């Protein structure tokens, strides 16, 4: 049975370091994509609105 007591402190338990590395890289890509989308929308808005 899965022990759910460790999930409330914000520390994720990874099976191995590669899993943690992949998780951090994928999270960085998600944040980067969101920021790039916001910047792109603002640039396009400035271009069309003057």
WOJO-V728880 format. One record per pair of residues at least 24 apart in sequence whose ideal C-beta (glycine too) atoms are under 7 Angstrom apart, sorted by sequence separation. I is the first residue (numbers start at 1). J is the second residue. D is the distance in Angstrom with one decimal. If there is no record, write none. Layout:
{{I | J | D} {I | J | D}}
This chain:
none
